[in-house]
Amino acid sequence: MKVGISAAAIGLAMALGLATSAEAQRTKVTVYTSLENDQLGPFKQAIEAAVPEAEVVWVRDSTGVITARFLAEKDNPRADMVLGHAASALLVFEKQGLLEPYKPKGADALKEAFRDTKEPYTWTGMDAYLGVICFNTAEAGKINVKAPTSWKDVLDPALKGKLVMPHPASSGTGYLMVGAWLQTMGEAEGWKFMDALHENIAVYTHSGSAPCVQAARGERVAGIALDMRGASEKTKGAPLEVVIPKEGTGWEMEAFSIVKGTKNLAIAKKIADWAATKGANELYSKTYAVVAMPGVVNYPPNYPATAEKQMIKNDFNWMAENRERILAEWTKRYEAKAAPKK
């Protein structure tokens, strides 16, 4: 008995064959990142739609861990790109000659603060995250403490053991705050401030979001944490005030670069070009209120309306050049209250 094969079946088989062939021809691009886990899927989908020949393979961890890993591999780089990582860390990589010079198409349309200022051009900013105080008004009421308006207010003895902030060696949020205090107060006063703050700290977490989550749950009165997490927790119903003190606050930007020596340079350049587009910035704005492209704005509910105006004048080169020295001094003074590493 003859078995007929329809034209539709043949067409389907051919289509599947072409799809399989296209899949096989995609190039794996290893991207080191400190994006949040829930961002990885949407970013991968968007990148692969814009650059169909690329298959994004994420290597994701906290800012400090990714930075340490990248530097440890400097003689034998395993990443093709770094994307969604602290600009101050990328400047460390730049200084050591680990980044490929490349200015993405359209980069000149981005805000000046989000563009590399040195030649050769090696990194481009994506979005910014700020430090805020997540202040639990319900818990504060029990000890008769008002919401802070100045950084000095968090030194109130009534808050002893009731504050939490991120560890600057493992969290970009922690380091941006330490860098901001040292820049705005001066180093002598900055360390004096942190000595007093240490008295009120319960623990230094290894996550930039955890302090706000703990404050939202009522486990702490206040947590120094990410701006977007503060807005999110308040929107969920937590009794929080999201405070940016009057002196202003530290901030960091997520940025991207191509790794020097990558065997996938042509594809990496295409991904970098995408990362500087308006479409990419609209994706960033789903997670961050402040992004590189002018005119792309998506402030979430309960986000501080004056946040972008309260960002200090941040010297990223200074933060990069002094990172090791600052972290060594911070560790010597305050490591005793660091949360256990998992």
Residue pairs with C-beta under 8 A, 6 or more apart in sequence:
22 52
25 53
26 52
26 53
26 54
26 55
27 53
27 54
27 55
27 264
27 267
28 55
28 57
29 54
29 55
29 56
29 57
29 80
29 81
29 264
29 267
29 268
29 271
30 57
30 59
30 78
30 79
30 80
30 81
31 56
31 57
31 58
31 59
31 79
31 80
31 81
31 82
31 83
31 271
32 59
32 60
32 66
32 69
32 70
32 79
32 81
32 82
32 83
32 85
33 40
33 58
33 59
33 60
33 66
33 82
33 83
33 84
33 85
34 60
34 61
34 62
34 63
34 66
34 84
34 85
34 86
34 172
34 254
35 43
35 60
35 83
35 84
35 254
36 209
36 287
37 60
39 84
39 287
40 58
40 60
42 283
42 286
43 56
43 83
43 84
43 283
44 56
44 58
46 274
46 279
46 280
46 283
47 54
47 56
47 271
47 274
48 54
48 55
48 56
50 270
50 271
50 274
50 277
50 279
51 267
51 270
51 271
51 274
53 267
54 267
54 270
54 271
59 66
59 69
59 78
59 79
60 66
61 69
62 170
62 171
62 172
62 206
62 207
63 85
63 86
63 89
63 170
63 171
63 172
63 175
63 208
64 167
64 169
64 170
64 171
64 172
64 175
64 206
65 170
66 82
66 85
66 89
67 85
67 86
67 89
67 92
70 77
70 79
70 82
70 89
70 93
70 98
71 92
71 93
71 96
73 79
74 96
74 98
77 98
77 259
77 260
77 261
77 262
79 259
79 262
80 258
80 259
80 262
80 263
80 264
80 267
80 268
81 256
81 257
81 258
81 259
81 262
81 268
81 271
81 272
82 90
82 93
82 256
82 257
82 259
83 126
83 256
83 257
83 271
83 275
84 126
84 254
84 256
85 254
85 255
85 256
86 172
86 175
86 176
86 252
86 253
86 254
86 255
87 123
87 125
87 252
87 253
87 254
87 255
87 316
88 172
88 175
88 176
88 179
88 252
88 316
88 319
88 320
88 323
89 172
89 320
89 323
90 99
90 122
90 123
90 255
90 257
91 123
91 316
91 317
91 319
91 320
91 321
92 320
92 323
93 99
93 257
94 116
94 118
94 122
94 123
94 257
94 320
95 320
95 321
97 260
98 259
98 260
99 122
99 123
99 257
99 258
99 259
99 260
100 122
100 257
100 258
100 259
100 260
100 261
100 262
100 265
100 268
101 120
101 121
101 122
102 121
102 122
102 258
102 269
102 272
103 116
103 121
103 124
104 124
104 269
104 272
104 273
104 275
104 276
105 273
105 276
106 273
106 276
106 277
107 115
107 121
107 124
107 276
108 115
109 276
109 293
109 294
110 124
110 125
110 276
110 292
110 293
110 294
111 125
111 292
111 293
111 294
113 125
113 253
114 124
114 125
114 126
114 128
114 253
114 255
114 292
115 121
115 124
115 125
116 122
116 123
116 124
122 257
122 258
123 255
123 256
123 257
124 255
124 256
124 257
124 272
124 275
124 276
124 292
125 253
125 254
125 255
125 292
126 253
126 254
126 255
126 256
126 275
126 280
126 281
126 284
126 291
126 292
127 253
127 254
127 281
127 284
127 285
127 287
127 288
127 290
127 291
127 292
128 251
128 252
128 253
128 254
128 288
128 290
128 291
128 311
129 172
129 173
129 176
129 208
129 226
129 227
129 228
129 251
129 252
129 253
129 254
129 288
129 290
130 226
130 227
130 244
130 249
130 250
130 251
130 290
130 307
130 310
130 311
131 173
131 176
131 177
131 180
131 224
131 225
131 226
131 227
131 249
131 250
131 251
132 212
132 224
132 225
132 226
132 227
132 230
132 242
132 243
132 244
132 249
132 304
132 307
133 148
133 154
133 222
133 223
133 224
133 241
133 242
133 243
133 244
133 245
134 211
134 212
134 215
134 216
134 222
134 223
134 224
134 225
134 229
134 230
134 233
134 240
134 242
134 243
135 147
135 148
135 215
135 221
135 222
135 240
135 241
135 242
135 243
136 215
136 216
136 218
136 220
136 221
136 222
136 238
136 239
136 240
137 147
137 239
137 240
137 241
138 218
138 239
139 162
139 215
139 218
139 220
139 221
139 239
140 146
140 147
140 221
140 222
143 158
143 159
143 162
143 221
144 158
145 156
145 158
145 159
145 221
146 153
147 241
147 243
148 154
148 222
148 243
148 245
149 243
149 245
149 246
150 245
150 246
150 247
151 181
151 193
151 245
151 247
152 193
153 245
154 163
154 197
154 200
154 222
154 224
155 193
155 196
155 197
155 199
155 200
156 200
157 199
157 200
159 200
159 221
159 222
160 199
160 200
161 200
161 201
161 202
162 200
162 202
162 220
162 221
162 222
163 197
163 200
163 201
163 202
163 220
163 221
163 222
163 223
163 224
164 201
164 202
164 203
164 204
164 205
164 210
164 211
164 214
164 215
164 220
164 222
164 223
164 224
165 174
165 177
165 197
165 201
165 204
165 205
165 211
165 223
165 224
165 225
166 173
166 174
166 177
166 204
166 205
166 206
166 207
166 208
166 210
166 211
166 224
166 225
167 174
167 204
167 205
167 206
167 338
167 339
168 174
168 175
168 177
168 178
168 326
168 327
168 330
169 175
169 327
169 330
169 331
170 206
170 341
171 205
171 206
171 207
171 208
172 208
172 252
173 208
173 224
173 225
173 226
173 252
174 204
174 208
175 252
175 319
175 323
175 326
175 327
176 250
176 251
176 252
176 314
176 319
177 224
177 249
177 250
178 194
178 250
178 326
178 330
179 250
179 314
179 318
179 319
179 326
180 248
180 249
180 250
180 251
180 312
180 314
181 190
181 193
181 194
181 250
182 190
182 191
182 326
183 190
183 250
183 312
183 314
183 315
183 318
184 190
184 247
184 248
184 312
185 193
191 329
191 333
194 330
194 333
194 334
195 333
198 333
198 334
198 337
201 334
201 337
202 220
202 337
203 337
203 338
203 339
204 334
204 337
204 338
204 339
205 211
205 214
205 339
206 338
206 339
206 341
206 342
208 225
208 226
208 229
209 225
209 226
209 229
210 223
210 225
211 220
211 223
211 224
211 225
212 223
212 225
212 226
212 229
212 230
212 233
212 240
213 223
213 225
213 229
213 233
214 220
214 223
215 221
215 222
215 223
215 225
215 233
215 238
215 240
216 233
216 234
216 236
216 238
216 240
217 238
227 242
227 289
227 303
227 304
227 307
228 287
228 288
228 289
228 300
228 303
230 240
230 242
230 302
231 242
231 289
231 300
231 301
231 302
231 303
231 304
232 300
233 240
234 240
234 241
234 242
234 302
235 300
235 301
235 302
242 302
242 303
242 304
243 304
244 304
244 306
244 307
244 310
248 310
248 311
248 312
249 310
249 311
249 312
250 312
250 314
251 290
251 311
251 312
251 314
252 314
253 292
253 316
254 284
254 288
256 272
256 275
258 265
258 268
258 269
258 272
259 268
262 268
274 280
276 292
278 293
278 296
281 291
281 292
281 293
281 296
282 296
282 298
284 291
284 292
284 296
285 291
285 296
285 297
285 298
286 298
289 297
289 298
289 299
289 300
289 303
289 307
289 308
290 307
290 308
290 311
299 305
304 310
